[in-house]
């Protein structure tokens, strides 16, 4: 039996892991033997996600965490370390979209700052704490670390009337490339996953618009929208030893949408 993707003995954090893409990642990680700590702001969704993963035999727990709040991230990280003893991977998946729609010239700049705080600073908070822990372990003779950020194809296309979200994800792409170079010597890889149009709670409003569905679906070469389960395989790969030579990359998971 191949052990290429065996994650037994590893521990991963998945922010926003109580639903959508994060839950798809968490479920696959747990199914491959990884202990998983789900971080989210909704206690009810956290509990439901834990029950779902435990039903498959996974070792999993949940923590309240608002990634935009440094103190909240520090508390969640400390509690995770106390419970599992280590963190081998952190999937910075939590994110938000803007509240205000319409053209950029009418944008509420408070909303711009809100998106940047959650989507950029939130990733930085999580990665900094995880990286410190991973570097300390590496210096002690245990070099292994995986940092993965969920970005978006909005970061590489012209996301009209959604430029604050697209800009936040573009910043994450650049941030990941920079720290990938910085952390490589410590056995820590850093990569970004760019989802296309995925059916989740965050995109429910768009998918309820028949005009949107008719306009977008023909642009996807695989002829379907994505689901959270489509991110399980890439999460396991990036968490495993098999990805040890993959770092600083933006990995697009969009059914071919961005190239067609």
RODO-2510 file (C-alpha; in nm, 4 decimals, decimal comma):
residues 260
     n   res          X          Y          Z
     1     x     0,0000     0,0000     0,0000
     2     x     0,1352     0,3418    -0,0959
     3     x     0,2187     0,5826     0,1847
     4     x     0,2660     0,8831    -0,0444
     5     x    -0,0351     1,0594     0,1061
     6     x    -0,0468     0,9041     0,4510
     7     x    -0,0838     1,1878     0,7015
     8     x    -0,0848     0,9773     1,0169
     9     x     0,0772     1,1658     1,3041
    10     x     0,0361     1,5042     1,1354
    11     x    -0,1763     1,7906     1,2663
    12     x    -0,3407     2,0544     1,0484
    13     x    -0,5400     2,3684     1,1209
    14     x    -0,8102     2,4711     0,8715
    15     x    -0,9481     2,8211     0,9220
    16     x    -1,3025     2,8539     0,7962
    17     x    -1,3043     2,4741     0,8086
    18     x    -1,6641     2,4497     0,9260
    19     x    -1,8123     2,4830     0,5771
    20     x    -1,7519     2,5159     0,2043
    21     x    -1,4024     2,4668     0,0655
    22     x    -1,2489     2,4528     0,4136
    23     x    -1,4714     2,1647     0,5173
    24     x    -1,3917     1,9828     0,1930
    25     x    -1,0226     2,0175     0,2756
    26     x    -1,0674     1,9175     0,6405
    27     x    -1,2671     1,6072     0,5506
    28     x    -1,0003     1,4802     0,3099
    29     x    -0,7181     1,5568     0,5548
    30     x    -0,8926     1,3672     0,8336
    31     x    -0,9657     1,0799     0,5969
    32     x    -0,5919     1,0524     0,5249
    33     x    -0,5046     1,0155     0,8917
    34     x    -0,4363     1,3794     0,9789
    35     x    -0,5602     1,5269     1,3065
    36     x    -0,7545     1,8432     1,2231
    37     x    -0,8364     2,1563     1,4204
    38     x    -1,1193     2,3554     1,2641
    39     x    -1,1216     2,7272     1,3360
    40     x    -1,4389     2,9270     1,2767
    41     x    -1,6600     3,1989     1,4196
    42     x    -1,9894     3,0058     1,4169
    43     x    -2,0143     2,7654     1,7113
    44     x    -2,3063     2,5732     1,5627
    45     x    -2,1274     2,5168     1,2307
    46     x    -1,8080     2,4238     1,4157
    47     x    -1,9939     2,1554     1,6126
    48     x    -2,1647     2,0188     1,3008
    49     x    -1,8329     1,9980     1,1159
    50     x    -1,6663     1,8152     1,4053
    51     x    -1,9530     1,5638     1,4218
    52     x    -1,9296     1,5049     1,0472
    53     x    -1,5549     1,4409     1,0544
    54     x    -1,5650     1,2277     1,3682
    55     x    -1,8246     1,0065     1,2009
    56     x    -1,5551     0,9082     0,9509
    57     x    -1,3124     0,8200     1,2288
    58     x    -1,1084     1,1368     1,2104
    59     x    -0,9356     1,2997     1,5098
    60     x    -1,0810     1,6490     1,5043
    61     x    -1,1685     1,9436     1,7263
    62     x    -1,2882     2,2992     1,6749
    63     x    -1,1899     2,6386     1,8093
    64     x    -1,3584     2,9760     1,7909
    65     x    -1,1398     3,2107     1,5925
    66     x    -1,1793     3,5444     1,4185
    67     x    -0,8717     3,5570     1,1946
    68     x    -0,8897     3,9372     1,1693
    69     x    -0,8348     3,9583     1,5468
    70     x    -0,4720     3,8868     1,6435
    71     x    -0,5615     3,7979     2,0019
    72     x    -0,8235     3,5504     1,8826
    73     x    -0,5712     3,3814     1,6506
    74     x    -0,3114     3,3613     1,9280
    75     x    -0,5646     3,2060     2,1655
    76     x    -0,6782     2,9487     1,9080
    77     x    -0,3210     2,8572     1,8174
    78     x    -0,2135     2,8145     2,1798
    79     x    -0,5171     2,5963     2,2506
    80     x    -0,4476     2,3828     1,9438
    81     x    -0,0863     2,3298     2,0492
    82     x    -0,1986     2,2394     2,4005
    83     x    -0,4373     1,9799     2,2609
    84     x    -0,2313     1,8220     1,9829
    85     x     0,1263     1,9096     2,0798
    86     x     0,2239     2,0373     1,7352
    87     x     0,0926     2,1966     1,4146
    88     x     0,2366     2,0605     1,0890
    89     x     0,0115     2,2491     0,8493
    90     x    -0,2084     2,5547     0,8472
    91     x    -0,4689     2,6097     0,5768
    92     x    -0,5657     2,9782     0,5817
    93     x    -0,9030     2,9348     0,4172
    94     x    -1,1238     3,1812     0,6073
    95     x    -1,2205     3,4892     0,4093
    96     x    -1,4976     3,7329     0,3324
    97     x    -1,6448     3,9147     0,0357
    98     x    -1,7310     4,2831     0,0235
    99     x    -2,0594     4,4175     0,1536
   100     x    -2,0874     4,6921    -0,1045
   101     x    -2,1466     4,6123    -0,4713
   102     x    -2,1383     4,8287    -0,7786
   103     x    -1,8643     5,0297    -0,9521
   104     x    -1,5329     5,1127    -0,7872
   105     x    -1,5993     5,4873    -0,8062
   106     x    -1,8839     5,4384    -0,5571
   107     x    -1,6986     5,1979    -0,3282
   108     x    -1,7340     5,2376     0,0462
   109     x    -1,3696     5,2485     0,1527
   110     x    -1,4563     5,1199     0,4987
   111     x    -1,5694     4,8035     0,3248
   112     x    -1,2399     4,7955     0,1317
   113     x    -1,0472     4,8060     0,4597
   114     x    -1,2724     4,5389     0,6143
   115     x    -1,1994     4,2991     0,3264
   116     x    -0,8252     4,3639     0,3425
   117     x    -0,8179     4,3160     0,7192
   118     x    -0,9834     3,9736     0,7024
   119     x    -0,8379     3,8394     0,3789
   120     x    -0,4817     3,9712     0,3993
   121     x    -0,4039     4,0481     0,7612
   122     x    -0,5980     3,7390     0,8694
   123     x    -0,3709     3,5165     0,6627
   124     x    -0,0612     3,6981     0,7922
   125     x    -0,1667     3,6518     1,1564
   126     x    -0,2208     3,2783     1,1104
   127     x     0,0890     3,2158     0,9022
   128     x     0,3188     3,4131     1,1310
   129     x     0,2262     3,2144     1,4402
   130     x     0,2386     2,8833     1,2542
   131     x     0,5707     2,9680     1,0871
   132     x     0,7331     3,0595     1,4194
   133     x     0,6307     2,7235     1,5603
   134     x     0,7506     2,5364     1,2499
   135     x     1,0864     2,7153     1,2419
   136     x     1,1410     2,6402     1,6111
   137     x     1,0716     2,2732     1,5445
   138     x     1,3061     2,2743     1,2449
   139     x     1,5873     2,4202     1,4543
   140     x     1,5227     2,1421     1,7059
   141     x     1,5705     1,8801     1,4348
   142     x     1,2106     1,8336     1,3187
   143     x     1,1844     2,0231     0,9872
   144     x     0,8325     1,9986     0,8460
   145     x     0,5748     2,2640     0,7734
   146     x     0,2934     2,3309     0,5279
   147     x     0,1255     2,6689     0,4854
   148     x    -0,1580     2,6909     0,2329
   149     x    -0,3733     2,9966     0,1617
   150     x    -0,7054     2,9920    -0,0203
   151     x    -0,6961     3,2729    -0,2751
   152     x    -0,9267     3,3075    -0,5790
   153     x    -0,9208     3,3354    -0,9565
   154     x    -1,0456     3,6887    -0,8843
   155     x    -0,6778     3,7616    -0,8089
   156     x    -0,5725     3,6943    -1,1699
   157     x    -0,8731     3,8134    -1,3692
   158     x    -1,0474     4,1475    -1,4001
   159     x    -1,2907     4,1156    -1,1118
   160     x    -1,5110     4,4088    -1,2135
   161     x    -1,7117     4,5591    -0,9273
   162     x    -1,5354     4,3196    -0,6919
   163     x    -1,1928     4,4813    -0,7039
   164     x    -1,1497     4,4969    -0,3258
   165     x    -1,1905     4,1192    -0,3004
   166     x    -0,9673     4,0582    -0,6036
   167     x    -0,7015     4,2938    -0,4674
   168     x    -0,7021     4,1187    -0,1305
   169     x    -0,6467     3,7817    -0,2932
   170     x    -0,3765     3,9224    -0,5214
   171     x    -0,1970     4,0456    -0,2114
   172     x    -0,2153     3,6956    -0,0641
   173     x    -0,0539     3,5509    -0,3790
   174     x     0,2403     3,7905    -0,3513
   175     x     0,2720     3,7405     0,0232
   176     x     0,2865     3,3631    -0,0210
   177     x     0,5635     3,3835    -0,2818
   178     x     0,7716     3,6050    -0,0539
   179     x     0,7500     3,3921     0,2576
   180     x     0,7960     3,0724     0,0536
   181     x     1,1481     3,1920    -0,0239
   182     x     1,2044     3,2984     0,3358
   183     x     1,0892     2,9720     0,4945
   184     x     1,2159     2,7130     0,2449
   185     x     1,5445     2,6581     0,4330
   186     x     1,3424     2,5404     0,7334
   187     x     1,1527     2,2706     0,5458
   188     x     0,8372     2,4806     0,5297
   189     x     0,6484     2,5059     0,2001
   190     x     0,3999     2,7836     0,1277
   191     x     0,1447     2,7684    -0,1526
   192     x    -0,1802     2,9249    -0,2642
   193     x    -0,4906     2,7546    -0,4021
   194     x    -0,7052     2,9605    -0,6406
   195     x    -1,0654     2,8356    -0,6604
   196     x    -1,2898     2,9244    -0,9505
   197     x    -1,6687     2,9232    -0,9204
   198     x    -1,7469     2,6815    -0,6377
   199     x    -2,0897     2,6039    -0,4935
   200     x    -2,0706     2,7156    -0,1296
   201     x    -2,2689     2,9320     0,1113
   202     x    -2,0517     3,2290     0,0100
   203     x    -2,1525     3,1971    -0,3567
   204     x    -2,5157     3,0939    -0,2991
   205     x    -2,6496     3,4345    -0,3975
   206     x    -2,4671     3,4294    -0,7308
   207     x    -2,5762     3,0744    -0,8102
   208     x    -2,9384     3,1671    -0,7386
   209     x    -2,9199     3,4159    -1,0290
   210     x    -3,0248     3,2329    -1,3450
   211     x    -2,8583     3,4910    -1,5680
   212     x    -2,5286     3,4398    -1,3887
   213     x    -2,5453     3,0622    -1,4226
   214     x    -2,6292     3,0824    -1,7946
   215     x    -2,3462     3,3295    -1,8575
   216     x    -2,0728     3,1532    -1,6579
   217     x    -2,1350     2,7809    -1,7006
   218     x    -2,0442     2,7755    -2,0756
   219     x    -1,7061     2,9306    -1,9848
   220     x    -1,6048     2,6294    -1,7747
   221     x    -1,4415     2,3618    -1,9958
   222     x    -1,5292     2,0733    -1,7620
   223     x    -1,8932     2,1852    -1,7895
   224     x    -1,9807     2,2012    -1,4221
   225     x    -1,9310     2,4239    -1,1212
   226     x    -1,6907     2,3158    -0,8523
   227     x    -1,7773     2,1654    -0,5136
   228     x    -1,5903     2,1642    -0,1805
   229     x    -1,4953     1,8002    -0,2414
   230     x    -1,2849     1,9135    -0,5387
   231     x    -1,0352     2,0609    -0,2895
   232     x    -0,9780     1,7501    -0,0813
   233     x    -0,7135     1,5979    -0,3058
   234     x    -0,5036     1,9105    -0,3403
   235     x    -0,5201     1,9689     0,0364
   236     x    -0,3889     1,6184     0,1063
   237     x    -0,1165     1,6560    -0,1578
   238     x     0,0036     1,9905    -0,0240
   239     x    -0,0001     1,8568     0,3324
   240     x     0,1978     1,5442     0,2428
   241     x     0,5665     1,4733     0,1922
   242     x     0,4907     1,4282    -0,1770
   243     x     0,4699     1,8077    -0,2163
   244     x     0,8033     1,8828    -0,0493
   245     x     0,9473     2,0305    -0,3725
   246     x     0,6403     2,2455    -0,4450
   247     x     0,6523     2,5922    -0,2902
   248     x     0,5610     2,9499    -0,3762
   249     x     0,3020     2,8327    -0,6291
   250     x    -0,0463     2,9535    -0,7173
   251     x    -0,2418     2,6362    -0,7946
   252     x    -0,5606     2,7060    -0,9888
   253     x    -0,8600     2,4776    -0,9267
   254     x    -1,1336     2,6109    -1,1539
   255     x    -1,2269     2,3483    -1,4118
   256     x    -1,0374     2,5459    -1,6746
   257     x    -1,2436     2,8658    -1,6302
   258     x    -0,9460     3,1029    -1,6203
   259     x    -0,7886     2,9708    -1,9420
   260     x    -1,0984     2,9550    -2,1628
***
